Amino acid sequence: LQLNKYLVDHIDEAIEKGWIKTYYQPVMRTFSGEICSVEALARWIDPVYGFLSPNVFITVLENNHLIHKLDLCMLRNICKEYSTMLEEGVHPVSVSINLSRLDFEIPNLHELINNTLSEFRIPREMIHVEITESSFHGDEEFVQHQIEEFHKDGYQIWMDDFGAGYSSLNTLQSYDFDLIKLDMLFLRRANEKTARILSAIVSMAKDLGIRTLAEGVETLEQLEFLRQIGCEKAQGYYISKPLPMENLIRLLKEKNLHFENLADNYFFDCVGRVNVMSNNPLAFSSERIHDPESDSPFAIFVVQDGRMNTLYHNQRFIRMIQDFGHMDMEQLEEWVNNAKIGSYGTFCNRLMQINDDTEIVSIDFVQNDMNGRYRVRRMAEINGKSAFAVQIINLTGTSEQDQTRQRKKNLQDIFTLFEIVDLINPVENTITEIYQNHVFKISTDRNSVYTEVMHHFNNDNIYPDDRKDFLAFMDPNTMYERIMNQEGQILECYFRMLSKDGGYSWHQFLISGTPNFEITNRYLFCIRQNANSKLSALIGSINFFENMETMNQDNAISVQTLWNTALQYANLGIFWKDADRRFLGANRMFLEYYGFESVNEILGKNDEDMGWHVDPGPYRDVEWKVIHEGLQSRNVSGTCIVRGERRQIAASKVPIYQDGRVIGLIGYFKDVTNEENEVARLRDAMIHDSVTGLLNNTGIRSGCIDYEGSYKRYNTDFAYLIMNIINFKHFNDAYGHTIGNKLLKAVADMIRAAVGKNSTIGYVAGDEFVVVFQYERPEEKTEMCHKISKALENIHVMRDLGYTAYFYMGIASYTETYSVDGMIELANKRLKENYYKFKKSN
């Protein structure tokens, strides 16, 4: 009782005199082995009673409703140490702080916490709030509101001691948590049943989108077990007991452990979304993807600097790769980093071409006389480092791969050359996928109906001008006869096919009979991208003229003559005219550009009849010289009307000779509207920043001059507000310029939304933004500063990555100097003064 009274009477003195010390216990990332956060724990070093553990004073302070003083003191200590570490060039990890259920009785709790962080300019995303499970017994609606407020302010909410109470599952159902901390009793009473319970809890949490941390880790075996079940984080005496920060840094250095940097923290948080215990690990947390091939051996690959390393694998994965001839993961990594996969180079290079984290890509291979498939989904990417969730499937012996040993050996070479290999049976009208390592698929189901698949593939992927020929090439009724009559018994053709970027590129299509195809009626159908640019150009020229339409045979120009001319001059929209400048024909690209369904709409007409040139004179004069003087014109520019829109084109034309005389002309044009727009864009770029889209220094100054003119006419004052983002360099160095630019863009968007349309907003350089605005009342300047600060408290840069933006500000009015240069100079001076005030106060 005497000690209890002493604690109550001296809590204020203990806070004031620094008897309350902050100890930190590190949290390890199980996948990486690095320290990803620390938990702040209170210790009372008393001049009378000496070292007091939390068990002594926490309950006493709670019973006397004084616990909030301790918790706010702890928060202040954390902020001071965090700020000091930044100043010393040490990049600290996030800190979790425990709040008592009684803290929520304080009506302005959020305001007190936010103000403390704001005072020291500590990002809110670096502070995590831990609340014990027992805190949730009471007013459910009130507690949920408190959690929502913390989330709205940008904090993570962690539930401490999960499993220690009697209603853990009810708590998960009622409240939204970012992480649950598994009570240490789970590991202390470890047995087979406990292991299953922990695995189930981790799996359930992942499915709910909740991260997991296990307390009480005391052995390497426990740590490895948590890693295998996918528990992301671990804390316990095996890693370190709670220590003052200085002592902790020294201990971690001795153990060769490191604080996780910001980029790795984001990277591994993204990796942590995967549920390694799930039958569907390629579906990340809270996703629901039906995946019939999900129950497979699983691993996580990390690729950096062109090399792959394995971050995680289960035992089934090891057993599977051994079937393919790899003794261990080291041999597999060597194969991944060196094996050739089709036209992509190494398997590792193929992985790096996956840039969509919502798609699952299949990569097929042949090894150790067996057929296999990797199914891959990208999990995270930052600063050139990427993580991939990977399944491996043994296809040998399945119906789609039930071939003879000789058949497999023959396919091995094909697998390294092609992007698609399918098996066709024209008699049974089926097509079966054998192999693919491309973003598109021809057949998705086993033994799909061949004619239906080809119909959809033709409409969805083949260039319109090539579709008729493609269907003729794939005609199942003539396939056998054509192969038998073809030397080498291989059918080959080139078609333009849709690429991932939305354009079309030339691909080589091959059809070859399998062994005994005369009896089995089975053919291999293969696709690969054509890399021969000269062959592509030749094919392009052929296709242009195969699709040309002419008026009639009497007026038609020799196809051979057109062919020879087009080989030298053909480009995009091709057309040809007679000696009187009347259209005789045009290719499909020409017709599509102008919106014609048939060549009949232009036959026998000249440009003036069509009325599509704003000024037809230059084109008419050039064509007269081409026909009568043999002139070869190149890139004559002009404006034409295309589907109701003015477009800039450049046309080239040459004469067509037959028997020594000009009988007409052939030409092509290209749309150069974008090139004209580029000139305008360059002018605009002179006054705008390319990253944020805001005005640059030149544009801002021009705006200030406009405001100055308005002041002289209407006597309306205006202000120049300059802001610097605190610690932007730290953020930019940690995450890299790509994500740093996303932050700048997010800040620009938030400022634009906050100040409205009546202000001029600019980005100068580095971390510096400017707002110039007119005002009528002096108070409007202060209101503008508060409005911007409030809007920028919690910025969402990208998925799972928030940022608390703090600013130094400086503001000056035009009427303080009656000069634009003087106003800007004064604002910058005040900016520096505010910076030094902050440094001095801390």
SERO-679388 format. One record per residue (C-alpha): residue in three letters; x, y, z. Coordinates in steps of 0.2 Angstrom, whole numbers, plus 2048, in hexadecimal, padded with zeros to 3 digits. Layout:
BEGIN
ALAXYZ
...
***
This chain:
BEGIN
LEU800800800
GLN80E80C804
LEU8168097F3
ASN80580B7EA
LYS80381C7F3
TYR8148217EE
LEU81181D7DC
VAL8018277DB
ASP8098367E4
HIS8198367DA
ILE8138327C8
ASP8148457C3
GLU8258467CA
ALA82B8367C2
ILE82583D7B1
GLU82D84E7B4
LYS83E8487BA
GLY84083A7AE
TRP83E82B7B9
ILE8328237AC
LYS83D81B7A0
THR83981378F
TYR84080278B
TYR83E7FA77A
GLN83B7E8775
PRO83F7E4763
VAL8337DB757
MET83B7D074A
ARG8347CD738
THR8347BA737
PHE8367BA724
SER8457C6724
GLY84D7C4735
GLU84E7D7737
ILE8477E2744
CYS8377EA73D
SER8307F374D
VAL8327F5760
GLU8267F576E
ALA82880377B
LEU8267FD78D
ALA82780879C
ARG8338067AB
TRP8338117BA
ILE8458147C1
ASP84181B7D2
PRO84E8247DE
VAL84681C7ED
TYR83F80B7E7
GLY84B8087D9
PHE8467FE7C9
LEU8337FC7C8
SER82C7F07BC
PRO81B7F37B3
ASN8137E67BD
VAL8157F17CC
PHE80F8027C6
ILE8037FF7B7
THR7F57F87C1
VAL7F78057CF
LEU7F68137C2
GLU7E780B7B9
ASN7DD8097CA
ASN7E081C7CD
HIS7DC8217BC
LEU7EE8287B9
ILE7F481C7AC
HIS7F182979E
LYS7FF8347A5
LEU80B8257A4
ASP806821792
LEU80783378C
CYS818834794
MET81D82578B
LEU81782C77A
ARG82183C77D
ASN831832782
ILE82F828772
CYS82D837767
LYS83D83F76F
GLU84783076C
TYR84082E75A
SER844840756
THR85683E75D
MET85982E753
LEU854837743
GLU860846747
GLU86E83974A
GLY86B831739
VAL863821740
HIS85381C738
PRO848815745
VAL83B808743
SER82980A748
VAL82480975B
SER815801763
ILE80E809773
ASN80280277F
LEU7F280B784
SER7E8806792
ARG7D5805791
LEU7D481379D
ASP7DD81F791
PHE7CE81F786
GLU7C4828794
ILE7CE837790
PRO7C3841784
ASN7D184977A
LEU7DC83A779
HIS7DF83B767
GLU7E284D767
LEU7F084B775
ILE7F883D76B
ASN7F784675A
ASN7FE856762
THR80D84D76A
LEU812845759
SER80F855750
GLU81A85E75D
PHE829853759
ARG824850746
ILE82283D748
PRO81983473A
ARG80982C741
GLU80C81D737
MET81B81A742
ILE811818752
HIS806809755
VAL7F9808762
GLU7F87F876D
ILE7E87F4776
THR7E67E5781
GLU7D87D977E
SER7D17DD78F
SER7CE7EF789
PHE7C07EA77E
HIS7B57E478B
GLY7A87F278E
ASP7A17FF782
GLU7A37F7771
GLU79D806767
PHE7A8812771
VAL7B880776E
GLN7B480475C
HIS7B281775A
GLN7C381A762
ILE7CB80D756
GLU7C4816747
GLU7CB82674D
PHE7DC81F74F
HIS7DB81773D
LYS7D5827736
ASP7E483073D
GLY7EF824735
TYR7F4819744
GLN7F4806744
ILE7EA7FD752
TRP7F27ED759
MET7E97E1765
ASP7F47DB773
ASP7F37CA77C
PHE7E87C276F
GLY7E27B1776
ALA7E47B6788
GLY7D27BA78B
TYR7C27B1788
SER7BB7BA779
SER7C97BC76D
LEU7BF7B775E
ASN7B07C3763
THR7BD7D1764
LEU7C37CE753
GLN7B27CE74C
SER7AD7DE754
TYR7BD7E9751
ASP7C97ED743
PHE7DB7E9747
ASP7EB7EB73D
LEU7F47DE747
ILE7F17D1755
LYS7FE7CC762
LEU7FD7BA766
ASP7FF7B8779
MET80F7B077F
LEU8067A2788
PHE80479A777
LEU816797775
ARG81A793787
ARG80D784786
ALA81377F775
ASN80D76D76F
GLU806766760
LYS7F476D764
THR7FB77E767
ALA80577E757
ARG7F477A74D
ILE7EB788757
LEU7F9795753
SER7F9790741
ALA7E6791740
ILE7E67A3748
VAL7F37A973D
SER7EA7A372D
MET7DA7AA733
ALA7E27BB737
LYS7E97BB725
ASP7D97B771D
LEU7D27C6727
GLY7E07D2721
ILE7E77D3733
ARG7FA7D1736
THR8017C6744
LEU80F7C7751
ALA8137BA75E
GLU81A7BF76F
GLY8247B477B
VAL8317AD76E
GLU83F7A5778
THR84779976B
LEU84D798759
GLU841789757
GLN83279475C
LEU8387A2750
GLU839795742
PHE82878E745
LEU82079F745
ARG8297A2734
GLN82379272D
ILE810796731
GLY8127A872A
CYS8117B173B
GLU8197C1735
LYS8217C8745
ALA8287C1755
GLN82D7C9765
GLY8367C1774
TYR8457BF77E
TYR84D7B4771
ILE84F7C4767
SER8517D0775
LYS84A7D5786
PRO8447E7788
LEU8527F3789
PRO856806788
MET85780B775
GLU86A80E777
ASN86D7FD77E
LEU8617F5772
ILE86B7FC763
ARG87B7F576A
LEU8747E476D
LEU86D7E375C
LYS87D7E8754
GLU8867DA75E
LYS8797CD758
ASN87B7D4746
LEU8687D9746
HIS8637E973D
PHE8547F573D
GLU8497F272E
ASN849802723
LEU83980A71D
ALA83A80270C
ASP83C7F1712
ASN82F7F471F
TYR8227F8711
PHE8297E9706
PHE8277DC714
ASP8167E2719
CYS8107DF708
VAL8197CE708
GLY8107CA718
ARG7FF7CB710
VAL8017B970A
ASN7FA7AB714
VAL80779D712
MET7FB79171C
SER7ED793710
ASN7E8787702
ASN7E87976F7
PRO7F87A06FB
LEU7F87AA6EB
ALA7E87B36F2
PHE7EE7C06FE
SER7E67C570E
SER7D37C870D
GLU7D37C36FB
ARG7C77B66F4
ILE7CE7AE6E4
HIS7C779D6DE
ASP7D77946D9
PRO7D67826D5
GLU7E977F6D4
SER7EC7876E5
ASP7F17786F0
SER8037786EA
PRO81477A6F2
PHE81878C6F6
ALA8267986F7
ILE82A7AB6F7
PHE8387B16EB
VAL8407C26EC
VAL8497C96DD
GLN8567D76DE
ASP8637DC6D3
GLY85F7CE6C7
ARG8617C06D3
MET8547B66DD
ASN8557B06EF
THR8487A66F8
LEU8407AF707
TYR8347A170C
HIS82F78F707
ASN82578170E
GLN82B76F70F
ARG81F76A701
PHE8297766F6
ILE83976E6FA
ARG83375D6F6
MET82C7636E5
ILE83C76B6DF
GLN84575B6E4
ASP83A7526D8
PHE84075E6CA
GLY85275A6CE
HIS8567686DA
MET85F7626EA
ASP85B7716F4
MET8567846F3
GLU8677896EF
GLN86777F6DF
LEU8557856DA
GLU85B7976DC
GLU86A7946D1
TRP85E78D6C4
VAL85279B6C5
ASN8607A86C3
ASN86779F6B4
ALA8597956AB
LYS85379B69A
ILE84079D699
GLY83A7A0687
SER83E7B2680
TYR83F7BA691
GLY8517B4696
THR8537AD6A7
PHE8457A86B2
CYS8497B66BE
ASN8477C26AF
ARG8367BB6AC
LEU8317BE6BE
MET8367D06BD
GLN82A7D36AE
ILE81B7CF6B9
ASN8157E16BE
ASP8037DE6C3
ASP8007D76D5
THR7EF7D26D1
GLU7F37C56C3
ILE7F97B46C5
VAL8067AF6B8
SER80A79D6B3
ILE81C7996AD
ASP81E7876A6
PHE82F77E6A5
VAL83676D6A2
GLN8447666AD
ASN84A7556B2
ASP83F74E6A4
MET82F7556AD
ASN8237636A9
GLY8207706B7
ARG8177806B9
TYR81B78F6C5
ARG80C79A6C9
VAL8127AB6CE
ARG80A7BA6D6
ARG8147CA6D9
MET8127CF6EC
ALA81D7DF6EE
GLU8297EA6E5
ILE8347F96EB
ASN8448006E6
GLY8487F26D9
LYS8447E46E6
SER8357D96E2
ALA82C7CB6EB
PHE8227BD6E3
ALA8177B06EA
VAL81B79F6E1
GLN81278F6DF
ILE81A7806D6
ILE80F7726CD
ASN8157626C6
LEU80C7606B6
THR81374F6B1
GLY8077416B0
THR7F774D6AE
SER7EC74B69F
GLU7F375B698
GLN805755699
ASP802742696
GLN80F740688
THR81D734685
ARG82F73768B
GLN83473B679
ARG826747678
LYS82C750687
LYS83E751681
ASN838759671
LEU82E76667B
GLN83C76B685
ASP844775677
ILE83377D673
PHE830782685
THR84078D684
LEU83A795674
PHE828799675
GLU81B7A2680
ILE80C79767C
VAL80C784678
ASP7FA77C677
LEU7F576B671
ILE7E776B663
ASN7DC75C65E
PRO7D276264F
VAL7C875264D
GLU7C2753660
ASN7C176665E
THR7CC76966E
ILE7DA774674
THR7E4770683
GLU7F177C68C
ILE80277468E
TYR80D783692
GLN80D796693
ASN8187A469A
HIS80F7B2693
VAL8017BE69A
PHE7F47B768E
LYS7EC7A668D
ILE7E479D67F
SER7DB790688
THR7D779069B
ASP7CE77F69D
ARG7D476E699
ASN7CE768688
SER7C5778683
VAL7BB779673
TYR7C877D666
THR7BC78765A
GLU7B5792669
VAL7C6795670
MET7CD79B65F
HIS7BE7A665C
HIS7C07AF66C
PHE7D37B066B
ASN7D27B7659
ASN7C57C565E
ASP7CE7C966E
ASN7E17C8669
ILE7E47C9656
TYR7E57D964D
PRO7D57DC643
ASP7DD7DC632
ASP7E57CB636
ARG7D67C263D
LYS7CF7BA62D
ASP7E17B3629
PHE7E37AD63A
LEU7D37A363A
ALA7D879C629
PHE7E9797631
MET7E178F640
ASP7D3786635
PRO7D277463D
ASN7CA76D62D
THR7D9771622
MET7E776F62F
TYR7EB75D62B
GLU7EC760618
ARG7F677061A
ILE803768625
MET80575861A
ASN80876460B
GLN81476F614
GLU82776B613
GLY82C767625
GLN81A76462A
ILE81A775634
LEU80E783630
GLU815794634
CYS80D7A5633
TYR80E7B763B
PHE8007C1642
ARG7FF7D064C
MET7F97CD65E
LEU7F47D866D
SER8017DC679
LYS8007E068B
ASP8027F3688
GLY7F37F367D
GLY7FC7F366C
TYR7FF7E565F
SER8107DC65C
TRP8157CF64F
HIS8157BD655
GLN81A7AD64D
PHE80C79F64D
LEU81178D64A
ILE80777D648
SER81076C648
GLY80A75A649
THR80F750658
PRO81673F655
ASN80973464C
PHE7FE74364A
GLU7F773A63B
ILE7EF72E647
THR7ED738657
ASN7E774864E
ARG7F175265B
TYR7FB762656
LEU80676E660
PHE80178065E
CYS80F78C663
ILE81179F664
ARG8207AA667
GLN8237BD665
ASN82C7C1655
ALA83D7C9658
ASN8427CC646
SER83E7DE642
LYS8427DC62F
LEU8367CE62E
SER8297D7637
ALA82A7E662B
LEU8297DA61C
ILE81A7D1624
GLY8127E3627
SER8147E8615
ILE80C7D860F
ASN7FD7DA61B
PHE7FA7EC615
PHE7F87E7604
GLU7EE7D7607
ASN7E17E360F
MET7E17F0602
GLU7D07F35F9
THR7CF7FA5E7
MET7C18015DD
ASN7C17F45CF
GLN7CD7EB5C4
ASP7CC7F75B6
ASN7D28065C1
ALA7DD7FB5CD
ILE7EF7FF5CD
SER7FA7EF5CC
VAL7FC7E75DC
GLN80E7E35D8
THR8117F55D5
LEU8097FA5E6
TRP8137EC5EE
ASN8237F35E8
THR81F8055EC
ALA8188015FE
LEU8287F7602
GLN831807601
TYR825813608
ALA81780B611
ASN812811623
LEU80281262C
GLY7F3819622
ILE7F6814610
PHE7EC81A601
TRP7EE81B5EF
LYS7E68275E1
ASP7E58285CF
ALA7EC8365C4
ASP7DD8415C8
ARG7E083F5DA
ARG7D18345DD
PHE7D28265EA
LEU7D48155E3
GLY7D680C5F3
ALA7DD80D605
ASN7E2800612
ARG7D87FC622
MET7E280762D
PHE7DE816622
LEU7CB812623
GLU7CB80F635
TYR7D4820639
TYR7C782A630
GLY7B881F636
PHE7B3817625
GLU7AC806625
SER7AF803612
VAL7BB809605
ASN7AC80D5FA
GLU7A981C605
ILE7B98245FD
LEU7BB81C5EC
GLY7BB8295DD
LYS7BC8385E9
ASN7CA8445EC
ASP7CE84D5FC
GLU7C385C5F8
ASP7B48505F6
MET7B7849607
GLY7B985A60F
TRP7C485361D
HIS7D386061B
VAL7D1871624
ASP7DC878616
PRO7DC86C607
GLY7E88785FD
PRO7F9871602
TYR7F485F5FF
ARG7EC8635EE
ASP7FC86C5E9
VAL80785F5EF
GLU7FD8515E6
TRP7FD85A5D6
LYS81085B5D6
VAL8128495DB
ILE8078445CC
HIS80D8515BF
GLU81F8545C5
GLY8248435CD
LEU82684C5DE
GLN8298415ED
SER82184A5FC
ARG82584660E
ASN81C84B61E
VAL811859617
SER80885F627
GLY7F6865628
THR7E6864632
CYS7D885862E
ILE7C7854636
VAL7C684363D
ARG7B683D644
GLY7B284F649
GLU7C3853651
ARG7D185D64A
ARG7E1853647
GLN7F2857641
ILE7F984B634
ALA80984A629
ALA806842618
SER81383B60C
LYS8108375FA
VAL81A8305EB
PRO81582D5D9
ILE81181C5D2
TYR8198185C1
GLN81380C5B5
ASP81B80A5A4
GLY8258195A7
ARG8178255AB
VAL80E82B5BB
ILE7FD8235BD
GLY7F98285CE
LEU80182A5E0
ILE8028205EF
GLY804827600
TYR803825613
PHE800831621
LYS803831634
ASP7FA83A642
VAL80684764A
THR7F984F655
ASN803849664
GLU81385065D
GLU80A86165C
ASN80485F66D
GLU81585B673
VAL81B86C66E
ALA80C873679
ARG811867687
LEU82386E687
ARG81D87F689
ASP81287A697
ALA82187069F
MET82A8816A0
ILE81E8866AE
HIS8198766B6
ASP8218686C0
SER8218576B7
VAL81F84D6C7
THR8118566D1
GLY80985F6C2
LEU80986F6CC
LEU8118806C6
ASN8248806C8
ASN82E8906CE
THR82B8996BD
GLY8198956BD
ILE81789B6CF
ARG8208AB6CC
SER8158AE6BD
GLY8068AB6C8
CYS80C8B76D5
ILE80E8C56C8
ASP7FC8C26C3
TYR7F78C46D5
GLU8028D46D6
GLY7F88DB6C7
SER7E88D76CF
TYR7ED8E06DF
LYS7F18EF6D6
ARG7E08EF6CD
TYR7D58E96DB
ASN7E08EB6EB
THR7DE8D96F0
ASP7EC8D36FA
PHE7F48C16F8
ALA8008B6701
TYR80E8AB6FD
LEU80E89B708
ILE81E890706
MET81F87E70F
ASN82C871711
ILE82885F715
ILE831859724
ASN83C84A722
PHE83884870F
LYS84A84470C
HIS849836718
PHE83982F710
ASN8418316FE
ASP851829703
ALA84881A70B
TYR83B8166FE
GLY84481D6EE
HIS84082B6E2
THR8318216DA
ILE8278206EA
GLY82E8316EF
ASN8268396E0
LYS8168306E4
LEU8168396F5
LEU81984A6ED
LYS80B8466E1
ALA8008416F0
VAL8058516F9
ALA80185C6EA
ASP7F08546E8
MET7EB8566FA
ILE7F18696FA
ARG7E786B6EA
ALA7D78646F2
ALA7DA86E702
VAL7DC87F6FB
GLY7CF87E6ED
LYS7D08866DC
ASN7D38986E1
SER7E58966E5
THR7F58946DC
ILE7FF8846E1
GLY8118806DC
TYR81F8746E0
VAL83087C6E0
ALA83C86E6E3
GLY8418616EF
ASP8348616FD
GLU82E8736FA
PHE81C8786F6
VAL8148896F3
VAL8028906F4
VAL7FE8A16EE
PHE7ED8A86F2
GLN7E38B86F4
TYR7DB8BC704
GLU7D08CA70C
ARG7D28C771E
PRO7E38C4726
GLU7DC8B5730
GLU7DA8AC71F
LYS7ED8A971F
THR7ED8A072F
GLU7DD89672A
MET7E6891719
CYS7F588A723
HIS7EA88072F
LYS7E0879720
ILE7EF873717
SER7F786C727
LYS7E786272B
ALA7E585B719
LEU7F7855719
GLU7F784C72A
ASN7F483A722
ILE7F8838710
HIS7F5827707
VAL8048266FB
MET8008146F5
ARG7F98046FB
ASP7FE80070D
LEU80981070E
GLY80381F717
TYR80D82F71B
THR80B83D728
ALA81184D720
TYR81785A72C
PHE81C86B725
TYR82687A729
MET81D889722
GLY82189B71E
ILE8158A8718
ALA8158BA713
SER8098C670B
TYR80C8D16FC
THR8088E1706
GLU8168DE712
THR8238E2704
TYR8198E76F5
SER8248DD6EA
VAL8238CB6E4
ASP8358C76E7
GLY8348CF6F8
MET8258C56FD
ILE82D8B56F8
GLU83D8B9701
LEU8348BD711
ALA82A8AD710
ASN83A8A370E
LYS8428AC71D
ARG8338A8728
LEU834896722
LYS846895728
GLU84189D739
ASN83489073C
TYR840882738
TYR84D889745
LYS83F88B752
PHE83A879750
LYS84C873752
LYS84F87E761
SER83F87876A
ASN845866767
***
